Amino acid sequence: KRKQSLATTESRKSLRLDDREVAARKEKSISSAECGCCLDKFVKNEMVSCQEKGHVFCRSCIRKHVAEEVYSKGNSEICCILTDVCKSAFNTRELESALPQKIIEKMNNPQHSADEEKTEEVEC
């Protein structure tokens, strides 16, 4: 009976380890996401998502997208990068956390000439 009890205890320990491993894998997959633009994987809390559909983008792609919208097109309202399928805006605080101060200032003062500064085109 003692051998059976030890086997049961070992079996339970093994199950707990398996459960922890499954939980760790699940947590890892939950905490990372694929950028909808460059398709690289990033930690979710370092990404920006559109408000309505939840499309997520890395900070680098967001910076390029916003710079193009603000400097090249003169837009101060920034919509989702996936404009062909989504017209959703971004949460201002979340968006600004990913942007350099210079771009934020330009977004907030759109009356300056769009030709004032040029930026590279976004290729996604």
N, CA, C and O atoms as a Tinker XYZ file with bonds, in Angstrom:
   496  protein
     1  N      0.822000   -1.188000    0.000000    73     2
     2  CA     0.000000    0.000000    0.000000    64     1     3
     3  C      0.872000    1.260000    0.000000    63     2     4     5
     4  O      0.522000    2.266000   -0.616000    81     3
     5  N      1.998000    1.192000    0.690000    73     3     6
     6  CA     2.905000    2.336000    0.765000    64     5     7
     7  C      3.477000    2.658000   -0.620000    63     6     8     9
     8  O      3.594000    3.827000   -0.988000    81     7
     9  N      3.837000    1.604000   -1.399000    73     7    10
    10  CA     4.352000    1.817000   -2.747000    64     9    11
    11  C      3.308000    2.503000   -3.620000    63    10    12    13
    12  O      3.622000    3.392000   -4.411000    81    11
    13  N      2.075000    2.075000   -3.458000    73    11    14
    14  CA     0.978000    2.657000   -4.233000    64    13    15
    15  C      0.808000    4.130000   -3.855000    63    14    16    17
    16  O      0.563000    4.970000   -4.722000    81    15
    17  N      0.936000    4.441000   -2.570000    73    15    18
    18  CA     0.812000    5.813000   -2.092000    64    17    19
    19  C      1.936000    6.685000   -2.649000    63    18    20    21
    20  O      1.693000    7.820000   -3.060000    81    19
    21  N      3.170000    6.160000   -2.664000    73    19    22
    22  CA     4.298000    6.898000   -3.227000    64    21    23
    23  C      4.101000    7.133000   -4.721000    63    22    24    25
    24  O      4.385000    8.218000   -5.229000    81    23
    25  N      3.622000    6.125000   -5.409000    73    23    26
    26  CA     3.371000    6.257000   -6.846000    64    25    27
    27  C      2.312000    7.318000   -7.110000    63    26    28    29
    28  O      2.437000    8.105000   -8.048000    81    27
    29  N      1.279000    7.341000   -6.293000    73    27    30
    30  CA     0.221000    8.341000   -6.441000    64    29    31
    31  C      0.770000    9.737000   -6.175000    63    30    32    33
    32  O      0.446000   10.680000   -6.898000    81    31
    33  N      1.596000    9.874000   -5.144000    73    31    34
    34  CA     2.201000   11.164000   -4.816000    64    33    35
    35  C      3.085000   11.641000   -5.965000    63    34    36    37
    36  O      3.015000   12.807000   -6.355000    81    35
    37  N      3.911000   10.760000   -6.508000    73    35    38
    38  CA     4.778000   11.107000   -7.640000    64    37    39
    39  C      3.947000   11.489000   -8.859000    63    38    40    41
    40  O      4.286000   12.423000   -9.587000    81    39
    41  N      2.874000   10.770000   -9.069000    73    39    42
    42  CA     1.988000   11.060000  -10.190000    64    41    43
    43  C      1.376000   12.452000  -10.042000    63    42    44    45
    44  O      1.283000   13.198000  -11.018000    81    43
    45  N      0.964000   12.800000   -8.835000    73    43    46
    46  CA     0.383000   14.130000   -8.577000    64    45    47
    47  C      1.422000   15.224000   -8.794000    63    46    48    49
    48  O      1.118000   16.265000   -9.377000    81    47
    49  N      2.660000   14.991000   -8.320000    73    47    50
    50  CA     3.728000   15.975000   -8.521000    64    49    51
    51  C      3.974000   16.180000  -10.008000    63    50    52    53
    52  O      4.139000   17.309000  -10.472000    81    51
    53  N      3.997000   15.084000  -10.745000    73    51    54
    54  CA     4.216000   15.150000  -12.182000    64    53    55
    55  C      3.108000   15.949000  -12.864000    63    54    56    57
    56  O      3.376000   16.756000  -13.754000    81    55
    57  N      1.876000   15.725000  -12.448000    73    55    58
    58  CA     0.747000   16.468000  -13.014000    64    57    59
    59  C      0.864000   17.951000  -12.704000    63    58    60    61
    60  O      0.588000   18.790000  -13.562000    81    59
    61  N      1.275000   18.285000  -11.469000    73    59    62
    62  CA     1.432000   19.697000  -11.102000    64    61    63
    63  C      2.505000   20.354000  -11.953000    63    62    64    65
    64  O      2.336000   21.491000  -12.394000    81    63
    65  N      3.613000   19.647000  -12.190000    73    63    66
    66  CA     4.667000   20.185000  -13.044000    64    65    67
    67  C      4.155000   20.372000  -14.464000    63    66    68    69
    68  O      4.421000   21.395000  -15.094000    81    67
    69  N      3.422000   19.384000  -14.969000    73    67    70
    70  CA     2.851000   19.506000  -16.305000    64    69    71
    71  C      1.897000   20.690000  -16.380000    63    70    72    73
    72  O      1.906000   21.437000  -17.358000    81    71
    73  N      1.072000   20.863000  -15.349000    73    71    74
    74  CA     0.142000   21.989000  -15.306000    64    73    75
    75  C      0.897000   23.311000  -15.314000    63    74    76    77
    76  O      0.500000   24.256000  -15.996000    81    75
    77  N      1.995000   23.376000  -14.550000    73    75    78
    78  CA     2.794000   24.607000  -14.512000    64    77    79
    79  C      3.423000   24.889000  -15.869000    63    78    80    81
    80  O      3.470000   26.034000  -16.318000    81    79
    81  N      3.901000   23.840000  -16.512000    73    79    82
    82  CA     4.508000   24.005000  -17.829000    64    81    83
    83  C      3.471000   24.486000  -18.843000    63    82    84    85
    84  O      3.748000   25.377000  -19.647000    81    83
    85  N      2.301000   23.905000  -18.801000    73    83    86
    86  CA     1.216000   24.331000  -19.694000    64    85    87
    87  C      0.853000   25.785000  -19.408000    63    86    88    89
    88  O      0.671000   26.577000  -20.332000    81    87
    89  N      0.750000   26.132000  -18.132000    73    87    90
    90  CA     0.418000   27.508000  -17.750000    64    89    91
    91  C      1.499000   28.473000  -18.222000    63    90    92    93
    92  O      1.188000   29.560000  -18.709000    81    91
    93  N      2.760000   28.089000  -18.084000    73    91    94
    94  CA     3.863000   28.949000  -18.526000    64    93    95
    95  C      3.824000   29.153000  -20.035000    63    94    96    97
    96  O      4.030000   30.264000  -20.523000    81    95
    97  N      3.560000   28.084000  -20.768000    73    95    98
    98  CA     3.453000   28.210000  -22.232000    64    97    99
    99  C      2.285000   29.094000  -22.624000    63    98   100   101
   100  O      2.390000   29.923000  -23.528000    81    99
   101  N      1.163000   28.907000  -21.928000    73    99   102
   102  CA    -0.026000   29.707000  -22.215000    64   101   103
   103  C      0.251000   31.176000  -21.923000    63   102   104   105
   104  O     -0.113000   32.046000  -22.715000    81   103
   105  N      0.893000   31.457000  -20.793000    73   103   106
   106  CA     1.232000   32.831000  -20.417000    64   105   107
   107  C      2.142000   33.463000  -21.458000    63   106   108   109
   108  O      1.961000   34.624000  -21.827000    81   107
   109  N      3.117000   32.700000  -21.931000    73   107   110
   110  CA     4.042000   33.219000  -22.938000    64   109   111
   111  C      3.298000   33.559000  -24.223000    63   110   112   113
   112  O      3.557000   34.600000  -24.827000    81   111
   113  N      2.381000   32.702000  -24.650000    73   111   114
   114  CA     1.638000   32.967000  -25.879000    64   113   115
   115  C      0.662000   34.121000  -25.700000    63   114   116   117
   116  O      0.384000   34.855000  -26.648000    81   115
   117  N      0.142000   34.284000  -24.486000    73   115   118
   118  CA    -0.776000   35.386000  -24.206000    64   117   119
   119  C     -0.025000   36.705000  -24.147000    63   118   120   121
   120  O     -0.552000   37.732000  -24.574000    81   119
   121  N      1.197000   36.699000  -23.625000    73   119   122
   122  CA     1.925000   37.938000  -23.410000    64   121   123
   123  C      2.649000   38.444000  -24.652000    63   122   124   125
   124  O      3.239000   39.524000  -24.614000    81   123
   125  N      2.622000   37.699000  -25.746000    73   123   126
   126  CA     3.241000   38.181000  -26.969000    64   125   127
   127  C      2.222000   38.152000  -28.105000    63   126   128   129
   128  O      1.255000   37.390000  -28.089000    81   127
   129  N      2.477000   39.006000  -29.083000    73   127   130
   130  CA     1.567000   39.084000  -30.225000    64   129   131
   131  C      2.364000   39.458000  -31.465000    63   130   132   133
   132  O      3.487000   39.954000  -31.378000    81   131
   133  N      1.769000   39.213000  -32.601000    73   131   134
   134  CA     2.390000   39.519000  -33.879000    64   133   135
   135  C      1.956000   40.904000  -34.334000    63   134   136   137
   136  O      0.767000   41.223000  -34.327000    81   135
   137  N      2.918000   41.722000  -34.728000    73   135   138
   138  CA     2.616000   43.050000  -35.255000    64   137   139
   139  C      1.842000   42.885000  -36.560000    63   138   140   141
   140  O      2.237000   42.105000  -37.427000    81   139
   141  N      0.745000   43.615000  -36.696000    73   139   142
   142  CA    -0.085000   43.538000  -37.885000    64   141   143
   143  C      0.542000   44.171000  -39.110000    63   142   144   145
   144  O     -0.008000   44.082000  -40.207000    81   143
   145  N      1.694000   44.810000  -38.934000    73   143   146
   146  CA     2.365000   45.471000  -40.046000    64   145   147
   147  C      3.612000   44.708000  -40.479000    63   146   148   149
   148  O      3.697000   44.257000  -41.621000    81   147
   149  N      4.581000   44.560000  -39.575000    73   147   150
   150  CA     5.847000   43.900000  -39.932000    64   149   151
   151  C      5.826000   42.394000  -39.672000    63   150   152   153
   152  O      6.720000   41.677000  -40.121000    81   151
   153  N      4.810000   41.911000  -38.947000    73   151   154
   154  CA     4.595000   40.496000  -38.636000    64   153   155
   155  C      5.614000   39.884000  -37.673000    63   154   156   157
   156  O      5.658000   38.664000  -37.514000    81   155
   157  N      6.436000   40.723000  -37.029000    73   155   158
   158  CA     7.345000   40.231000  -35.994000    64   157   159
   159  C      6.571000   40.070000  -34.700000    63   158   160   161
   160  O      5.517000   40.681000  -34.525000    81   159
   161  N      7.092000   39.242000  -33.783000    73   159   162
   162  CA     6.440000   39.035000  -32.480000    64   161   163
   163  C      7.026000   39.990000  -31.453000    63   162   164   165
   164  O      8.233000   40.230000  -31.423000    81   163
   165  N      6.146000   40.532000  -30.607000    73   163   166
   166  CA     6.541000   41.466000  -29.560000    64   165   167
   167  C      5.741000   41.185000  -28.306000    63   166   168   169
   168  O      4.690000   40.547000  -28.355000    81   167
   169  N      6.247000   41.668000  -27.176000    73   167   170
   170  CA     5.513000   41.585000  -25.920000    64   169   171
   171  C      4.315000   42.518000  -26.048000    63   170   172   173
   172  O      4.459000   43.663000  -26.475000    81   171
   173  N      3.135000   42.030000  -25.681000    73   171   174
   174  CA     1.901000   42.802000  -25.880000    64   173   175
   175  C      1.921000   44.171000  -25.215000    63   174   176   177
   176  O      1.425000   45.143000  -25.787000    81   175
   177  N      2.492000   44.261000  -24.002000    73   175   178
   178  CA     2.450000   45.556000  -23.325000    64   177   179
   179  C      3.406000   46.574000  -23.947000    63   178   180   181
   180  O      3.470000   47.715000  -23.489000    81   179
   181  N      4.139000   46.183000  -24.968000    73   179   182
   182  CA     4.998000   47.107000  -25.700000    64   181   183
   183  C      4.417000   47.411000  -27.080000    63   182   184   185
   184  O      5.107000   47.934000  -27.955000    81   183
   185  N      3.145000   47.076000  -27.259000    73   183   186
   186  CA     2.497000   47.280000  -28.545000    64   185   187
   187  C      1.340000   48.266000  -28.389000    63   186   188   189
   188  O      0.909000   48.571000  -27.278000    81   187
   189  N      0.859000   48.747000  -29.508000    73   187   190
   190  CA    -0.265000   49.682000  -29.527000    64   189   191
   191  C     -1.375000   49.037000  -30.344000    63   190   192   193
   192  O     -1.119000   48.466000  -31.405000    81   191
   193  N     -2.614000   49.128000  -29.852000    73   191   194
   194  CA    -3.727000   48.518000  -30.583000    64   193   195
   195  C     -4.772000   49.565000  -30.943000    63   194   196   197
   196  O     -4.968000   50.545000  -30.224000    81   195
   197  N     -5.435000   49.340000  -32.067000    73   195   198
   198  CA    -6.529000   50.234000  -32.439000    64   197   199
   199  C     -7.699000   49.959000  -31.488000    63   198   200   201
   200  O     -7.808000   48.871000  -30.921000    81   199
   201  N     -8.559000   50.947000  -31.325000    73   199   202
   202  CA    -9.601000   50.853000  -30.303000    64   201   203
   203  C    -10.727000   49.887000  -30.636000    63   202   204   205
   204  O    -11.179000   49.155000  -29.756000    81   203
   205  N    -11.183000   49.863000  -31.854000    73   203   206
   206  CA   -12.380000   49.084000  -32.166000    64   205   207
   207  C    -12.111000   47.608000  -32.445000    63   206   208   209
   208  O    -12.813000   46.743000  -31.923000    81   207
   209  N    -11.119000   47.320000  -33.246000    73   207   210
   210  CA   -10.888000   45.935000  -33.670000    64   209   211
   211  C     -9.721000   45.269000  -32.951000    63   210   212   213
   212  O     -9.543000   44.055000  -33.053000    81   211
   213  N     -8.926000   46.049000  -32.228000    73   211   214
   214  CA    -7.820000   45.479000  -31.471000    64   213   215
   215  C     -6.629000   45.025000  -32.300000    63   214   216   217
   216  O     -5.853000   44.184000  -31.847000    81   215
   217  N     -6.466000   45.566000  -33.515000    73   215   218
   218  CA    -5.274000   45.246000  -34.307000    64   217   219
   219  C     -4.059000   45.778000  -33.550000    63   218   220   221
   220  O     -4.064000   46.922000  -33.095000    81   219
   221  N     -3.025000   44.960000  -33.414000    73   219   222
   222  CA    -1.857000   45.378000  -32.633000    64   221   223
   223  C     -0.641000   45.604000  -33.524000    63   222   224   225
   224  O     -0.428000   44.910000  -34.519000    81   223
   225  N      0.158000   46.615000  -33.123000    73   223   226
   226  CA     1.327000   47.011000  -33.896000    64   225   227
   227  C      2.489000   47.315000  -32.966000    63   226   228   229
   228  O      2.304000   47.802000  -31.850000    81   227
   229  N      3.690000   47.018000  -33.445000    73   227   230
   230  CA     4.887000   47.322000  -32.657000    64   229   231
   231  C      5.121000   48.835000  -32.677000    63   230   232   233
   232  O      4.592000   49.550000  -33.528000    81   231
   233  N      5.908000   49.292000  -31.742000    73   231   234
   234  CA     6.174000   50.727000  -31.620000    64   233   235
   235  C      6.889000   51.289000  -32.847000    63   234   236   237
   236  O      6.640000   52.426000  -33.246000    81   235
   237  N      7.763000   50.507000  -33.434000    73   235   238
   238  CA     8.493000   50.974000  -34.609000    64   237   239
   239  C      7.545000   51.234000  -35.782000    63   238   240   241
   240  O      7.633000   52.273000  -36.436000    81   239
   241  N      6.652000   50.303000  -36.043000    73   239   242
   242  CA     5.683000   50.479000  -37.135000    64   241   243
   243  C      4.728000   51.633000  -36.836000    63   242   244   245
   244  O      4.361000   52.390000  -37.735000    81   243
   245  N      4.327000   51.765000  -35.568000    73   243   246
   246  CA     3.449000   52.882000  -35.179000    64   245   247
   247  C      4.152000   54.208000  -35.433000    63   246   248   249
   248  O      3.554000   55.128000  -35.991000    81   247
   249  N      5.421000   54.316000  -35.027000    73   247   250
   250  CA     6.172000   55.565000  -35.231000    64   249   251
   251  C      6.235000   55.919000  -36.711000    63   250   252   253
   252  O      6.003000   57.068000  -37.088000    81   251
   253  N      6.549000   54.935000  -37.551000    73   251   254
   254  CA     6.640000   55.187000  -38.996000    64   253   255
   255  C      5.287000   55.597000  -39.566000    63   254   256   257
   256  O      5.199000   56.530000  -40.364000    81   255
   257  N      4.236000   54.895000  -39.154000    73   255   258
   258  CA     2.884000   55.188000  -39.644000    64   257   259
   259  C      2.457000   56.604000  -39.253000    63   258   260   261
   260  O      1.976000   57.369000  -40.089000    81   259
   261  N      2.635000   56.938000  -37.991000    73   259   262
   262  CA     2.216000   58.256000  -37.508000    64   261   263
   263  C      3.054000   59.347000  -38.168000    63   262   264   265
   264  O      2.518000   60.383000  -38.562000    81   263
   265  N      4.358000   59.129000  -38.293000    73   263   266
   266  CA     5.214000   60.127000  -38.940000    64   265   267
   267  C      4.758000   60.384000  -40.375000    63   266   268   269
   268  O      4.710000   61.532000  -40.817000    81   267
   269  N      4.426000   59.329000  -41.091000    73   267   270
   270  CA     3.949000   59.501000  -42.466000    64   269   271
   271  C      2.619000   60.258000  -42.488000    63   270   272   273
   272  O      2.433000   61.174000  -43.289000    81   271
   273  N      1.705000   59.873000  -41.610000    73   271   274
   274  CA     0.399000   60.540000  -41.558000    64   273   275
   275  C      0.545000   62.021000  -41.215000    63   274   276   277
   276  O     -0.096000   62.871000  -41.833000    81   275
   277  N      1.374000   62.324000  -40.247000    73   275   278
   278  CA     1.513000   63.696000  -39.755000    64   277   279
   279  C      2.346000   64.550000  -40.700000    63   278   280   281
   280  O      1.916000   65.635000  -41.092000    81   279
   281  N      3.534000   64.073000  -41.071000    73   279   282
   282  CA     4.442000   64.895000  -41.873000    64   281   283
   283  C      4.119000   64.875000  -43.358000    63   282   284   285
   284  O      4.124000   65.928000  -43.995000    81   283
   285  N      3.845000   63.730000  -43.918000    73   283   286
   286  CA     3.620000   63.640000  -45.361000    64   285   287
   287  C      2.197000   63.989000  -45.768000    63   286   288   289
   288  O      1.972000   64.610000  -46.807000    81   287
   289  N      1.234000   63.585000  -44.938000    73   287   290
   290  CA    -0.167000   63.787000  -45.304000    64   289   291
   291  C     -0.841000   64.915000  -44.538000    63   290   292   293
   292  O     -1.942000   65.332000  -44.896000    81   291
   293  N     -0.198000   65.413000  -43.492000    73   291   294
   294  CA    -0.767000   66.509000  -42.710000    64   293   295
   295  C     -1.926000   66.107000  -41.815000    63   294   296   297
   296  O     -2.676000   66.972000  -41.363000    81   295
   297  N     -2.090000   64.825000  -41.548000    73   295   298
   298  CA    -3.186000   64.349000  -40.692000    64   297   299
   299  C     -2.816000   64.454000  -39.220000    63   298   300   301
   300  O     -1.680000   64.179000  -38.834000    81   299
   301  N     -3.775000   64.852000  -38.409000    73   299   302
   302  CA    -3.540000   64.862000  -36.960000    64   301   303
   303  C     -4.360000   63.768000  -36.274000    63   302   304   305
   304  O     -4.097000   63.419000  -35.123000    81   303
   305  N     -5.349000   63.232000  -36.982000    73   303   306
   306  CA    -6.121000   62.109000  -36.452000    64   305   307
   307  C     -5.575000   60.836000  -37.086000    63   306   308   309
   308  O     -5.624000   60.651000  -38.302000    81   307
   309  N     -5.059000   59.975000  -36.236000    73   307   310
   310  CA    -4.372000   58.779000  -36.719000    64   309   311
   311  C     -5.289000   57.565000  -36.619000    63   310   312   313
   312  O     -5.792000   57.238000  -35.545000    81   311
   313  N     -5.497000   56.909000  -37.748000    73   311   314
   314  CA    -6.324000   55.699000  -37.787000    64   313   315
   315  C     -5.437000   54.466000  -37.898000    63   314   316   317
   316  O     -4.233000   54.568000  -38.134000    81   315
   317  N     -6.041000   53.324000  -37.728000    73   315   318
   318  CA    -5.373000   52.025000  -37.783000    64   317   319
   319  C     -4.501000   51.902000  -39.035000    63   318   320   321
   320  O     -4.852000   52.415000  -40.097000    81   319
   321  N     -3.386000   51.231000  -38.903000    73   319   322
   322  CA    -2.489000   51.006000  -40.038000    64   321   323
   323  C     -3.189000   50.188000  -41.125000    63   322   324   325
   324  O     -2.913000   50.368000  -42.311000    81   323
   325  N     -4.079000   49.304000  -40.731000    73   323   326
   326  CA    -4.797000   48.453000  -41.686000    64   325   327
   327  C     -6.008000   49.198000  -42.247000    63   326   328   329
   328  O     -7.147000   48.765000  -42.076000    81   327
   329  N     -5.752000   50.316000  -42.916000    73   327   330
   330  CA    -6.822000   51.196000  -43.383000    64   329   331
   331  C     -7.767000   50.549000  -44.383000    63   330   332   333
   332  O     -8.906000   50.993000  -44.531000    81   331
   333  N     -7.315000   49.514000  -45.067000    73   331   334
   334  CA    -8.201000   48.863000  -46.035000    64   333   335
   335  C     -9.299000   48.052000  -45.354000    63   334   336   337
   336  O    -10.324000   47.769000  -45.974000    81   335
   337  N     -9.105000   47.673000  -44.088000    73   335   338
   338  CA   -10.116000   46.886000  -43.369000    64   337   339
   339  C    -10.571000   47.529000  -42.063000    63   338   340   341
   340  O    -11.511000   47.041000  -41.434000    81   339
   341  N     -9.920000   48.618000  -41.643000    73   339   342
   342  CA   -10.232000   49.201000  -40.337000    64   341   343
   343  C    -10.008000   50.709000  -40.343000    63   342   344   345
   344  O     -8.964000   51.190000  -40.783000    81   343
   345  N    -10.980000   51.434000  -39.860000    73   343   346
   346  CA   -10.887000   52.899000  -39.778000    64   345   347
   347  C    -10.812000   53.370000  -38.326000    63   346   348   349
   348  O    -10.996000   54.554000  -38.043000    81   347
   349  N    -10.547000   52.451000  -37.419000    73   347   350
   350  CA   -10.519000   52.744000  -35.992000    64   349   351
   351  C     -9.348000   53.652000  -35.621000    63   350   352   353
   352  O     -8.288000   53.609000  -36.245000    81   351
   353  N     -9.561000   54.464000  -34.605000    73   351   354
   354  CA    -8.504000   55.325000  -34.069000    64   353   355
   355  C     -7.730000   54.562000  -32.998000    63   354   356   357
   356  O     -8.078000   53.436000  -32.645000    81   355
   357  N     -6.678000   55.193000  -32.490000    73   355   358
   358  CA    -5.892000   54.642000  -31.393000    64   357   359
   359  C     -6.201000   55.418000  -30.125000    63   358   360   361
   360  O     -6.569000   56.591000  -30.186000    81   359
   361  N     -6.056000   54.776000  -28.987000    73   359   362
   362  CA    -6.153000   55.461000  -27.706000    64   361   363
   363  C     -5.010000   56.471000  -27.657000    63   362   364   365
   364  O     -3.852000   56.104000  -27.856000    81   363
   365  N     -5.322000   57.731000  -27.395000    73   363   366
   366  CA    -4.320000   58.797000  -27.433000    64   365   367
   367  C     -3.164000   58.533000  -26.483000    63   366   368   369
   368  O     -2.003000   58.681000  -26.864000    81   367
   369  N     -3.463000   58.150000  -25.265000    73   367   370
   370  CA    -2.407000   57.919000  -24.269000    64   369   371
   371  C     -1.496000   56.767000  -24.702000    63   370   372   373
   372  O     -0.273000   56.856000  -24.592000    81   371
   373  N     -2.103000   55.694000  -25.192000    73   371   374
   374  CA    -1.332000   54.534000  -25.636000    64   373   375
   375  C     -0.474000   54.893000  -26.850000    63   374   376   377
   376  O      0.689000   54.498000  -26.944000    81   375
   377  N     -1.064000   55.641000  -27.768000    73   375   378
   378  CA    -0.344000   56.055000  -28.968000    64   377   379
   379  C      0.835000   56.953000  -28.605000    63   378   380   381
   380  O      1.950000   56.745000  -29.083000    81   379
   381  N      0.588000   57.944000  -27.765000    73   379   382
   382  CA     1.642000   58.881000  -27.388000    64   381   383
   383  C      2.769000   58.209000  -26.618000    63   382   384   385
   384  O      3.910000   58.669000  -26.668000    81   383
   385  N      2.466000   57.127000  -25.906000    73   383   386
   386  CA     3.523000   56.423000  -25.166000    64   385   387
   387  C      4.529000   55.772000  -26.114000    63   386   388   389
   388  O      5.642000   55.441000  -25.707000    81   387
   389  N      4.143000   55.589000  -27.366000    73   387   390
   390  CA     5.019000   54.950000  -28.348000    64   389   391
   391  C      5.740000   55.951000  -29.243000    63   390   392   393
   392  O      6.579000   55.569000  -30.059000    81   391
   393  N      5.414000   57.227000  -29.089000    73   391   394
   394  CA     5.939000   58.227000  -30.018000    64   393   395
   395  C      6.964000   59.161000  -29.392000    63   394   396   397
   396  O      6.899000   59.444000  -28.195000    81   395
   397  N      7.916000   59.644000  -30.197000    73   395   398
   398  CA     8.831000   60.677000  -29.716000    64   397   399
   399  C      8.072000   61.999000  -29.540000    63   398   400   401
   400  O      7.077000   62.241000  -30.222000    81   399
   401  N      8.536000   62.832000  -28.644000    73   399   402
   402  CA     7.878000   64.104000  -28.331000    64   401   403
   403  C      7.690000   64.973000  -29.576000    63   402   404   405
   404  O      6.665000   65.641000  -29.713000    81   403
   405  N      8.656000   64.971000  -30.470000    73   403   406
   406  CA     8.606000   65.779000  -31.692000    64   405   407
   407  C      7.361000   65.447000  -32.528000    63   406   408   409
   408  O      6.699000   66.348000  -33.043000    81   407
   409  N      7.052000   64.171000  -32.658000    73   407   410
   410  CA     5.880000   63.757000  -33.440000    64   409   411
   411  C      4.594000   64.113000  -32.702000    63   410   412   413
   412  O      3.617000   64.526000  -33.327000    81   411
   413  N      4.583000   63.958000  -31.389000    73   411   414
   414  CA     3.400000   64.316000  -30.593000    64   413   415
   415  C      3.101000   65.798000  -30.759000    63   414   416   417
   416  O      1.947000   66.183000  -30.948000    81   415
   417  N      4.133000   66.629000  -30.689000    73   415   418
   418  CA     3.946000   68.075000  -30.855000    64   417   419
   419  C      3.396000   68.397000  -32.235000    63   418   420   421
   420  O      2.518000   69.249000  -32.372000    81   419
   421  N      3.901000   67.729000  -33.249000    73   419   422
   422  CA     3.419000   67.950000  -34.620000    64   421   423
   423  C      1.956000   67.515000  -34.756000    63   422   424   425
   424  O      1.169000   68.181000  -35.429000    81   423
   425  N      1.593000   66.393000  -34.112000    73   423   426
   426  CA     0.195000   65.935000  -34.140000    64   425   427
   427  C     -0.720000   66.967000  -33.498000    63   426   428   429
   428  O     -1.833000   67.201000  -33.968000    81   427
   429  N     -0.245000   67.579000  -32.425000    73   427   430
   430  CA    -1.053000   68.545000  -31.690000    64   429   431
   431  C     -1.062000   69.924000  -32.334000    63   430   432   433
   432  O     -1.874000   70.769000  -31.957000    81   431
   433  N     -0.176000   70.172000  -33.301000    73   431   434
   434  CA    -0.113000   71.444000  -34.021000    64   433   435
   435  C     -0.116000   71.188000  -35.521000    63   434   436   437
   436  O      0.890000   71.428000  -36.189000    81   435
   437  N     -1.224000   70.708000  -36.057000    73   435   438
   438  CA    -1.262000   70.310000  -37.471000    64   437   439
   439  C     -1.226000   71.477000  -38.454000    63   438   440   441
   440  O     -1.103000   71.250000  -39.658000    81   439
   441  N     -1.331000   72.730000  -37.974000    73   439   442
   442  CA    -1.370000   73.862000  -38.889000    64   441   443
   443  C     -0.034000   74.115000  -39.578000    63   442   444   445
   444  O      0.019000   74.843000  -40.570000    81   443
   445  N      1.059000   73.517000  -39.061000    73   443   446
   446  CA     2.352000   73.661000  -39.728000    64   445   447
   447  C      2.313000   72.944000  -41.068000    63   446   448   449
   448  O      1.577000   71.973000  -41.245000    81   447
   449  N      3.099000   73.424000  -41.990000    73   447   450
   450  CA     3.136000   72.849000  -43.337000    64   449   451
   451  C      3.514000   71.376000  -43.321000    63   450   452   453
   452  O      4.423000   70.964000  -42.600000    81   451
   453  N      2.815000   70.593000  -44.117000    73   451   454
   454  CA     3.103000   69.156000  -44.217000    64   453   455
   455  C      4.452000   68.923000  -44.878000    63   454   456   457
   456  O      5.054000   67.860000  -44.726000    81   455
   457  N      4.927000   69.938000  -45.623000    73   455   458
   458  CA     6.225000   69.812000  -46.287000    64   457   459
   459  C      7.380000   70.231000  -45.383000    63   458   460   461
   460  O      8.543000   70.149000  -45.777000    81   459
   461  N      7.060000   70.675000  -44.184000    73   459   462
   462  CA     8.072000   71.152000  -43.247000    64   461   463
   463  C      9.147000   70.103000  -43.003000    63   462   464   465
   464  O     10.337000   70.415000  -42.951000    81   463
   465  N      8.717000   68.868000  -42.857000    73   463   466
   466  CA     9.647000   67.763000  -42.635000    64   465   467
   467  C      9.188000   66.575000  -43.459000    63   466   468   469
   468  O      7.990000   66.387000  -43.670000    81   467
   469  N     10.112000   65.792000  -43.914000    73   467   470
   470  CA     9.791000   64.586000  -44.676000    64   469   471
   471  C     10.205000   63.375000  -43.862000    63   470   472   473
   472  O     11.086000   63.458000  -43.006000    81   471
   473  N      9.572000   62.268000  -44.133000    73   471   474
   474  CA     9.909000   61.024000  -43.440000    64   473   475
   475  C      9.887000   59.888000  -44.435000    63   474   476   477
   476  O      9.319000   60.008000  -45.520000    81   475
   477  N     10.504000   58.791000  -44.064000    73   475   478
   478  CA    10.504000   57.640000  -44.956000    64   477   479
   479  C      9.110000   57.035000  -45.025000    63   478   480   481
   480  O      8.334000   57.124000  -44.074000    81   479
   481  N      8.809000   56.430000  -46.141000    73   479   482
   482  CA     7.499000   55.813000  -46.324000    64   481   483
   483  C      7.424000   54.496000  -45.561000    63   482   484   485
   484  O      8.414000   53.771000  -45.463000    81   483
   485  N      6.260000   54.192000  -45.026000    73   483   486
   486  CA     6.060000   52.947000  -44.293000    64   485   487
   487  C      5.850000   51.823000  -45.289000    63   486   488   489
   488  O      5.028000   51.927000  -46.199000    81   487
   489  N      6.597000   50.755000  -45.109000    73   487   490
   490  CA     6.425000   49.584000  -45.962000    64   489   491
   491  C      6.068000   48.407000  -45.086000    63   490   492   493
   492  O      6.911000   47.880000  -44.361000    81   491
   493  N      4.830000   48.002000  -45.153000    73   491   494
   494  CA     4.371000   46.872000  -44.339000    64   493   495
   495  C      3.866000   45.765000  -45.220000    63   494   496
   496  O      3.435000   44.726000  -44.721000    81   495
